[in-house]
Amino acid sequence: MLSIKNLNKTYPNGTKALNNVNLEIDKGMFGLLGPNGAGKSTLMRTIATLQLSDTGSIEFDGIDVFSEPEELRKVLGYLPQDFGVYPKVSAEMMLNHIAKIKGIHNKSDRTAYVSDLLNKVNLYKFRKRNLGDYSGGMRQRFGIAQALIGNPKLIIVDEPTAGLDPMERNRFHNLLSELGEDAVVILSTHIVDDVVNLCTNMAVFNEGSVVVQGHPLELTNSLNGRIFRKKIDKEELEKYQEEYSVLSAYLRSGQLNVNVYSESQPGDGFEVVNNTLEDFYFYSINQPQTV
Amino acid sequence: MKEIYLFELKYRMRRPATYIYIFIAFLIPLLIAVFEKSNTAQFTNSPNAIMGVLGGMSVLYLFFYAAIMGVAVYRDEEHRTAQTYFTFPVSEKNYILGRFWGSFTIVTFMNIAAVLGAMCGFAMGIFLDRPDYGIYTSFNFASYFYPFVYLLSFNAFFIGSLFFGLMTFFKRMPILYLGGIVIFILTIVSSRLLANLDTEWLSVYVDPFGAEAQNFIDKYWSVHELNTTQLSLSGKFLINRMIWLGLAIGIFVFTLFRFSYKGFLSSKKKQNTKEDKEEYKAGHALAKVVQVFNSKARRENLWSLSKIEFLSIVKETVFIILMVIGIVIAGFVAYQSNQIYGTPSLPLTRYMVAQIAGGISLFSVIILIIYAGEAVHRTRQNKTFEFYDALPVSNNTLYLSKIISLIGVAVVLTLISIVVGVIYQTLNGYFDYELGMYFVYNFAKIFPTYIMTLLLAFFIHVLVNNKFLGHFIVIVIYIGLPLLLTLAFKTSNPLVIFGGTTGGFLSDLNGFGHYLVGEFWLNSYWILLTCILAVIGKLFWNRGFFSSGKERLLLAKQRFTGRTIAYTLVFLFAFASVGAYSYYNLKVLNQIEDGNYGEKVNADAEKKYGKYIGKPHIQVTDLKAFIDIFPEDRRIEAKGEFKVVNNFDVALDTLLMEVKFPIAETRITKVVYNDVELKPFLKDTVYRLFMYKLPEPLQPEESASLVIETEAITKGFSSDTETAVLGNGTFFRDAIFPTFHYERALSDNGIRIKNGLKKLDYLLPPRTDSIALKKNLFNEDANYMTFEATISTSKGQTAIAPGVLTKKWEEDDRSYFNYKLEGKTDYFFSFVSAEYEVKNDFWIAPSGKKVDIEIYHSPKHKRNLDYFIKGIKISLDYNSKNFFEYPYSVIRIIEFPAHSNFAQSFATTIPYSENFGFVADFSKAEDYNYAFRITSHEVAHQWWGHIVTPSKTSGANIISETLAEYVSLMTMKKEYGENGIKAFLKNSLDTYLSSRQFSFKPERTLINVETGQYIWYEKGSMIMYDLQDVIGEDKVNTGLRSFLEEFKYNEKGYYATSEDLYKALYKVTPDSLKYKVNDGFKEIVLYENRVIDANTKELKTGKWETTFTVNSKKIYYDDAGREREIDKKKNLVDIGLFGEDVVNDEQVTIKDPFYFELKWLEPGDNKFTIITDEKPLKAGIDPYNKLIDRNSDDNLKSIEE
């Protein structure tokens, strides 16, 4: 349904944010996993009609995003990573306004719809409060609510769970997967678990390009038997990083561990681990991380 | 602290904005200095001029000071760096000091740039070699340094610490705007105060920038003092600077000590959060909602978005505060400006609309510019755009909604002007609201400027995409560009000056007149241009994250399709059509040329025709004028049947005719000389000068008949206000007929040199020029002549020319009037036509002759007619009794529309501006009744001007103006008593002293004055008043009577000079006081009188003995204002002792003298001991300020016991 072809984008300061991006995304939840600064937000914004690419095309359900942005906006729900609000306007009023813009012109329908939405994101109680007085989490929930207005066919959420407590996060995930049954949902995140829990498809995005695309489980499984772990001393890390392809170095109960990728048993003290998507993620971005 | 300071400095130096600020700070004074011009003897780059340029910069830079200093601490809030920053080991004081001084250093760089800019500008000015820009003096570092320290730096410190403090404590951007505007108002207020004699002293305290205070201080300085005195921190200027510097230090110290990290971080008080206890109840229609995106929905969206945008502007506190300030200022402006000579005028709607708009529209423009910026940046600033721009709302809707909301704001602002005006009138007890005029004025003249302003500002903000820079560019385009065009190109073409229109004036007689047509077309022109910009702006509307110029251009290309192209074309076409039509009207049908063009035409004419100056030419002895006025078409047809004579001793073979009528298209249609039609052999249609060969030479003493037909027509609309013929209120002079001699048109020496003409020291011939003595000053085309006029106009209007009305009739739907002047007069006539009501009265001359008094006035103006009549009667009486009986049997005052404020005296007839007394409110006795006074002045011209006509020599005009002023003063004294003229003398003194520095090249003495009105009116009235005070009114009048006898009606064969007048007065003055006549007429004399000390004690008898010392000093100055000599002789001066001021029967506060004498005072200290019955409170020397003294405050002193 959403087809992205040969997308390229270089910022005036020379940063290559998108490097020949090609993606085909169907209905359902699609996870876009990538480190900070990988260009995820650029891609999201570009799909959400907020930015131009230098070359390439995006098509959604027959809509050419670049030439008919207005058409796409009618079926789009977008939650940016970082957004502001009108501080002196209440959530209810703002959502009502957005609902109107999104074409819900019948007044009673709209009122009921907005109330329902506020309830869904657990803001009904605070609907009369000015957005400026919302806490970070509440504001994020408001952002979610506005993205859902009008049963969008394409939902793009950029780091949606940032600032949400675990309960709200679950609530949101449920809401999102409900929507995913009927729409293309792109979830951009650097939290691997979110992708594992929610997505049927995913792509790893790094340095402006799609590194790999597939089903999370399949991708995970592709590395079965090739990820090894070893407990090491802190001083040794540098040596290991030179010798092995270290995917991640992390602490377990105060003891430093390294996960390395190897076609065969790398040697003494290494054991095969029950590899996860995270290992695949690190493997694919080929960039050892300290967690 | 050092690190914070250096960081601040480095941070600033890395920001491009800093360099832009510094560059602008450099550029503006440079441009101003380059175009600085001096029409007086003041050097173009005098210390005073430099102070003016740099002092003005302070006000302009307010915006930058605020932006730089205000955000120093605010930045840490904005970028959310405060939380981390404040945990570093830096004390609060060091943090504040570092930030403050870091920013202040940048501001100082700006100020240095300004000084360098001014230096470069003046240097360029010298280099450009433009004689018409005045004379330059050599570079003097001090002239720049002192203003840099006392004005720029002090002001930067004040503004800086104010905004630094405000932003540190309030942490809100709008504070920046508000604070700036409050400061700005203070400057406006202080300059307004300065304009009023009673309140000017306040400007020393109120003016935060010091420049107005300095203007008050150097108000009476001579050109020489302006040229040589450096700004110095002393006297009242010191007071002003200390007040504001003190305040600045106070604020700074307060900020320094009250600032705390905790206070800064604590967010604003928790608001009462509304929490609805109500639980959610599931409603209907949940899952599936209908989404409609049809055009109806779009329209609804547009409407609702516009509403939201509109409300988010008008509900904002800043908007409301700005509005309130605007209203207050408008009220203040109306109160301050609705007066003439300090006497209030009635709050007529035609005054109100202009004055209220004058006060509010500046704020409205500021509001519209600010909120155009807000509208563009609002979603960007609060980052709402990150999701908002992805909503399904079209660019059109988004874009238009903002424009519609701004238009809504403009409508509100326009309506507020009307409401404020009506309220102001009501509060003043004036209920004759002319709502139609309110609406037409505000919606046809003011509203269009708002529309073009907001569209321009909106466009610029869209394009520039940076709020501060955007505001700045808008201001440059709005103020700087027109200024540049006017200064650099001397153009007044409304087609190139943004928002320019043809202008006009409002009148009770003439209403809006014909002026709305031109304004309509030019407003349309500018609105259409801004509409094109608005359409272009739409292409560049920034939605989402498009940032690079290339991308915006790409998008713009993409968006430039179908309807947008169509709209662009439609607007372009409309703009081009309206532009072409306006151009056709302004430039093809009419003339519009820049200032240089006019100078060049005049200079070329002088080069060609200068040889005819002073040459013999025909002179008129009899004129029968036939004038047809067509007010509807604003057209005149005239025919003059002249009898002309050769009064010179050579034969005349050519006839020169120059058309001087103000309407550009004035043509001589026919010339018949002794029944032979003449055709010109020289036709200069540019300068409008024509020369004819006479069929046979006109021999000396020989007469001939000459018939001249002329026509003056107006076409379409013109940039010229064309006030000569109006729909209702035509007033023009004898210039409808050509003159028979050539006269110089350029008098400014700079302009003359620039155009290759000779410098002129004097404009008129000297008093020894025997030919000039045979010519009268007003028109050398005739000596005394007879005059008859048949004048026709539209039915319903009355047409008036000088003389007695002998016949009136109607023919072909037109009214005809025939006037015949009794006796002879100089060649100086007026023709007036409008719908009038007439008030009649009469005056009986001492000989028993009855003189009819007629006041032709608008039916709306009945209020003050009695004052005019009284003025006429008293002046007729005074002049007839003291000098010569009034020679005619009628005298009339005729109102003309408010295009200018003056009255002018023709034989029997005085046209009088409707603004000049007809609508004044003379109900308070202490207010100066100028209707009475000006009337008596104008009536006096029937003698001083028309019976004794001045010769065409230097200084002669005082015979007309100073003597009319003298008579007017004497009639006032008669009518209102000595006390009634105190205010008048005070104003005269002020006007004379403050005008000296603007004198046309050197300051002339009374006897030599040629151009300075302040000399022949104000100085003249001071001198004459003092003279009659010391030698007696009767003696003066005796002198004047013999002077009149000698020179009346040119019986002597030559006209009077100022020397003749001087001699007449000198003769009647006792020897001991002759110095007064000499000082007054032939010298520039200033007194410096003051009371040194005064003590009183009660005597045993119950009386009081007061001993006081007065210091008397009289200084002679040269014509440049340099001290020449301190007088060593005794002078006759008033001294006195006074009790508490009393309020007289007419509610006027006056002094209460216990002792008052004229005394001969030695130069220096004079001690007196005087015994009075009551205890005196004040001692004084020249306490009524009859002598010219620059500091009149120290003439009175409280007496100590």
Contacts between the chains, C-beta under 8 A, distances in Angstrom:
chain1	res1	chain2	res2	distance
A	11	B	548	7.9
A	12	B	547	7.5
A	12	B	548	4.8
A	45	B	544	6.6
A	45	B	545	5.6
A	48	B	390	4.5
A	48	B	544	7.7
A	49	B	389	7.8
A	49	B	390	5.8
A	49	B	544	6.5
A	50	B	386	7.4
A	50	B	389	5.6
A	50	B	390	5.8
A	50	B	543	7.2
A	50	B	544	2.9
A	50	B	545	5.2
A	51	B	544	5.5
A	51	B	545	4.2
A	51	B	546	6.6
A	52	B	546	6.0
A	52	B	551	5.3
A	52	B	554	6.9
A	52	B	555	6.8
A	67	B	558	7.5
A	70	B	392	6.5
A	70	B	394	5.5
A	70	B	395	7.9
A	73	B	390	6.0
A	73	B	391	6.1
A	73	B	392	3.8
A	73	B	393	7.5
A	74	B	291	7.1
A	74	B	293	5.7
A	74	B	392	4.2
A	76	B	390	5.9
A	76	B	392	7.3
A	78	B	387	5.7
A	78	B	390	4.2
A	79	B	387	6.7
A	80	B	386	4.0
A	80	B	387	5.4
A	80	B	390	8.0
A	82	B	383	6.8
A	82	B	386	6.5
A	83	B	383	5.5
A	83	B	384	6.7
A	83	B	386	4.0
A	83	B	387	5.1
A	84	B	381	7.9
A	84	B	382	4.0
A	84	B	383	2.9
A	84	B	384	5.0
A	84	B	386	7.1
A	85	B	382	6.6
A	85	B	384	6.0
A	86	B	312	7.6
A	86	B	382	6.3
A	86	B	384	6.2
A	87	B	382	6.8
A	90	B	274	7.8
A	97	B	304	7.2
A	97	B	308	6.6
A	98	B	391	6.2
A	100	B	300	7.4
A	100	B	301	6.6
A	100	B	304	6.0
A	101	B	301	5.8
A	101	B	305	7.7
A	101	B	391	5.0
A	101	B	392	6.5
A	101	B	393	4.8
A	102	B	291	6.3
A	102	B	391	6.6
A	102	B	392	5.9
A	103	B	290	7.8
A	103	B	291	3.6
A	103	B	292	4.9
A	103	B	293	5.0
A	103	B	297	5.9
A	103	B	392	6.8
A	104	B	289	5.2
A	104	B	290	7.1
A	104	B	291	6.2
A	104	B	292	7.9
A	105	B	290	8.0
A	105	B	292	5.3
A	105	B	297	5.5
A	105	B	300	6.3
A	106	B	289	7.9
A	106	B	290	6.6
A	108	B	284	8.0
A	108	B	285	7.9
A	109	B	285	5.0
A	109	B	289	5.6
A	109	B	290	7.0
A	110	B	289	7.6
A	111	B	283	7.5
A	112	B	283	3.3
A	112	B	284	5.7
A	112	B	285	5.6
A	112	B	286	7.0
A	113	B	283	8.0
A	113	B	285	6.9
A	113	B	286	7.2
A	113	B	289	5.1
A	115	B	280	6.5
A	115	B	283	5.8
A	116	B	280	8.0
A	116	B	282	7.0
A	116	B	283	6.4
A	116	B	286	5.2
A	118	B	280	7.4
A	119	B	280	4.1
A	119	B	282	7.8
A	124	B	276	7.6
A	124	B	279	7.7
A	124	B	280	4.3
A	125	B	275	6.0
A	125	B	276	6.1
A	125	B	277	8.0
A	126	B	273	7.7
A	126	B	275	6.5
A	126	B	276	7.9
A	127	B	276	6.6
A	128	B	274	4.1
A	128	B	275	7.6
A	128	B	276	5.7
A	129	B	273	5.1
A	129	B	274	5.6
A	129	B	275	7.0
A	130	B	271	7.2
A	133	B	270	8.0
A	133	B	271	5.9
A	133	B	273	5.7
A	143	B	387	6.6
A	146	B	387	6.1
A	147	B	387	7.1
A	150	B	289	6.9
A	150	B	291	5.4
A	150	B	392	8.0
A	151	B	288	7.1
A	151	B	289	7.0
A	151	B	291	7.9
